[in-house]
Amino acid sequence: MKKIGILGSGIVGQTLANGFIKHGYKVMIGTGNPEKLAEWKATAGDHAMIGSFSDAAAYGEIVVLAVKGNVAAEAIRKAGAFNLSGKTVIDATNPIADLAPENGVLRFFTDLNESLMEKLQKEFPEAHFVKAFNCVGNAFMVNPQFPGGKPTMFIAGNNDNAKSEVTEILTLFGWETEDMGKAEAARAIEPLCMLWCIPGLTSNQWTHAFKLLKL
Ligand SMILES: NC(=O)c1ccc[n+]([C@@H]2O[C@H](COP(=O)([O-])OP(=O)(O)OC[C@H]3O[C@@H](n4cnc5c(N)ncnc54)[C@H](OP(=O)(O)O)[C@@H]3O)[C@@H](O)[C@H]2O)c1
């Protein structure tokens, strides 16, 4: 049974934790505020654990990064970069700035020539980051059901083995996976979050996901 460490106690951390438990994994969520997870722990069962950021990073054979984008590096420092060395890190974060959206378009603190994941990969070179889960709302992260069939999750990262591990997880979680290449491709994948949110922020329409159609 694979062990997953999740850095992040918010809705994404909890949703992915529940997905992993549903699919037979053991999970530890890392947080600085364990009291936030009391309700989750009470319902998530025996395979659900709570620890500090460093406990969760050390515990996970695979680690999920699901904290606010502007504190992602800080959270990894708290987790201890050495605890991520050689591990697959599923990066679900988005670089959303603390500024109001403009006509429904979120504002980022990154630009199109350097994504948040590239910054993290540079600062923590021993971790194998794979961008995933960032371009869909949490309600659809685990086994989403759409009349149009399986949606597509776009992933990117420098380590092929890490991307294989993430693809395996995405298949279990009911997704088609499109590998867009190395870390630089996160420059294109992170802004999909902006696109995904526009119908929500302008028309309160949040029930969609992307699918890549091919011949
Ligand atoms: N919400 C969605 O549907 C959705 C969908 C796709 C991607 N995302 C992305 O997923 C990430 C998580 O989103 P979310 O909505 O679940 O939660 P969030 O509110 O963006 O983040 C909550 C987490 O951030 C941590 N945090 C805040 N300040 C911190 C600091 N100074 N140092 C370390 N950690 C800190 C919190 O730590 P504590 O546990 O200690 O409180 C908590 O674990 C974000 O990057 C978001 O853009 C969200």
The ligand as an SDF file (V2000), in Angstrom:
LIG
                    3D

 48 52  0  0  0  0  0  0  0  0999 V2000
   -9.7930   25.2010   -4.5020 N   0  0  0  0  0  0  0  0  0  0  0  0
   -9.7510   24.5680   -5.6800 C   0  0  0  0  0  0  0  0  0  0  0  0
  -10.7710   24.0250   -6.1660 O   0  0  0  0  0  0  0  0  0  0  0  0
   -8.4450   24.4670   -6.4150 C   0  0  0  0  0  0  0  0  0  0  0  0
   -8.4130   23.7870   -7.6490 C   0  0  0  0  0  0  0  0  0  0  0  0
   -7.1760   23.6350   -8.2980 C   0  0  0  0  0  0  0  0  0  0  0  0
   -6.0140   24.1070   -7.7060 C   0  0  0  0  0  0  0  0  0  0  0  0
   -6.0860   24.7760   -6.4990 N   0  0  0  0  0  0  0  0  0  0  0  0
   -4.8510   25.2480   -5.8890 C   0  0  0  0  0  0  0  0  0  0  0  0
   -4.5570   24.3270   -4.8290 O   0  0  0  0  0  0  0  0  0  0  0  0
   -3.8890   25.0030   -3.7560 C   0  0  0  0  0  0  0  0  0  0  0  0
   -4.6620   24.7490   -2.4590 C   0  0  0  0  0  0  0  0  0  0  0  0
   -5.9150   25.3470   -2.5420 O   0  0  0  0  0  0  0  0  0  0  0  0
   -6.9910   25.2440   -1.3500 P   0  0  0  0  0  0  0  0  0  0  0  0
   -8.1820   25.9960   -1.8220 O   0  0  0  0  0  0  0  0  0  0  0  0
   -7.1300   23.8230   -0.9180 O   0  0  0  0  0  0  0  0  0  0  0  0
   -6.3030   25.9370   -0.1210 O   0  0  0  0  0  0  0  0  0  0  0  0
   -5.6120   27.3630    0.1510 P   0  0  0  0  0  0  0  0  0  0  0  0
   -6.5000   28.1380    1.0300 O   0  0  0  0  0  0  0  0  0  0  0  0
   -5.1430   27.9820   -1.1280 O   0  0  0  0  0  0  0  0  0  0  0  0
   -4.3330   26.8650    0.9720 O   0  0  0  0  0  0  0  0  0  0  0  0
   -4.4570   26.3090    2.2350 C   0  0  0  0  0  0  0  0  0  0  0  0
   -3.1380   25.7740    2.6910 C   0  0  0  0  0  0  0  0  0  0  0  0
   -2.1180   26.7900    2.5760 O   0  0  0  0  0  0  0  0  0  0  0  0
   -1.3370   26.7010    3.7360 C   0  0  0  0  0  0  0  0  0  0  0  0
   -0.6490   27.9500    4.0830 N   0  0  0  0  0  0  0  0  0  0  0  0
   -1.1410   29.2020    4.1480 C   0  0  0  0  0  0  0  0  0  0  0  0
   -0.1660   30.0510    4.5570 N   0  0  0  0  0  0  0  0  0  0  0  0
    0.9510   29.3030    4.7620 C   0  0  0  0  0  0  0  0  0  0  0  0
    2.2840   29.5840    5.1480 C   0  0  0  0  0  0  0  0  0  0  0  0
    2.6860   30.8250    5.4440 N   0  0  0  0  0  0  0  0  0  0  0  0
    3.1720   28.5490    5.2180 N   0  0  0  0  0  0  0  0  0  0  0  0
    2.7830   27.2860    4.9130 C   0  0  0  0  0  0  0  0  0  0  0  0
    1.5350   26.9680    4.5230 N   0  0  0  0  0  0  0  0  0  0  0  0
    0.6420   27.9500    4.4520 C   0  0  0  0  0  0  0  0  0  0  0  0
   -2.3140   26.3500    4.8430 C   0  0  0  0  0  0  0  0  0  0  0  0
   -1.5610   25.8410    5.9140 O   0  0  0  0  0  0  0  0  0  0  0  0
   -2.2050   25.2350    7.2540 P   0  0  0  0  0  0  0  0  0  0  0  0
   -2.6170   23.8470    6.9180 O   0  0  0  0  0  0  0  0  0  0  0  0
   -1.0810   25.2780    8.2160 O   0  0  0  0  0  0  0  0  0  0  0  0
   -3.3690   26.1240    7.6390 O   0  0  0  0  0  0  0  0  0  0  0  0
   -3.1780   25.3320    4.1410 C   0  0  0  0  0  0  0  0  0  0  0  0
   -2.6290   24.0330    4.2390 O   0  0  0  0  0  0  0  0  0  0  0  0
   -3.8260   26.4770   -4.1620 C   0  0  0  0  0  0  0  0  0  0  0  0
   -2.5480   26.7410   -4.7090 O   0  0  0  0  0  0  0  0  0  0  0  0
   -4.9190   26.6070   -5.2240 C   0  0  0  0  0  0  0  0  0  0  0  0
   -4.6590   27.6450   -6.1520 O   0  0  0  0  0  0  0  0  0  0  0  0
   -7.2720   24.9750   -5.8650 C   0  0  0  0  0  0  0  0  0  0  0  0
  1  2  1  0
  2  3  2  0
  2  4  1  0
  4  5  1  0
  4 48  2  0
  5  6  2  0
  6  7  1  0
  7  8  2  0
  8  9  1  0
  8 48  1  0
  9 10  1  0
  9 46  1  0
 10 11  1  0
 11 12  1  0
 11 44  1  0
 12 13  1  0
 13 14  1  0
 14 15  2  0
 14 16  1  0
 14 17  1  0
 17 18  1  0
 18 19  2  0
 18 20  1  0
 18 21  1  0
 21 22  1  0
 22 23  1  0
 23 24  1  0
 23 42  1  0
 24 25  1  0
 25 26  1  0
 25 36  1  0
 26 27  1  0
 26 35  1  0
 27 28  2  0
 28 29  1  0
 29 30  1  0
 29 35  2  0
 30 31  1  0
 30 32  2  0
 32 33  1  0
 33 34  2  0
 34 35  1  0
 36 37  1  0
 36 42  1  0
 37 38  1  0
 38 39  2  0
 38 40  1  0
 38 41  1  0
 42 43  1  0
 44 45  1  0
 44 46  1  0
 46 47  1  0
M  CHG  2   8   1  16  -1
M  END
$$$$
